[in-house]
Amino acid sequence: STFHSDANFILVKFIRAQELFDYLISEKIIARNRSNVELCNDSIRITIGLKSENKELIQKIKIFYTENNV
């Protein structure tokens, strides 16, 4: 799920957020794990980038969940 934002980032709640975060970092995609912030359990903050960067991010998320059978 996502949360409304007026900034250049979105906060997204993910299944297995920590593992996804670690994977994104290993793929050199910068994100912020916000799971340790109150009311943000299992959430990752993602900056809205260029169209090509956003497409790459989406592709990496799909790969992570496909490879991990989620």
C-alpha positions, 0 to 999 in steps of 0.5 A: 500500500502507499501513503499520500505525499506532497513531496518527491517521495512515496512511502510504500508498505511491502511484504518482507520490507527489510529483505527487499530493502537489502536487495535494492541496496545491493542493486545500487538503488537508494531507498530508505527503510522506514520500518523502525519509525513508529507507524511505518512498519514494513515501509520503504521510502522511495524518491520519485526519480526520472522515468527510466529510474522509476522503471528500473526500480519497478523492474527490480521489485518485480524480480525480487518478489518473483525470485522469492516466490512472494 
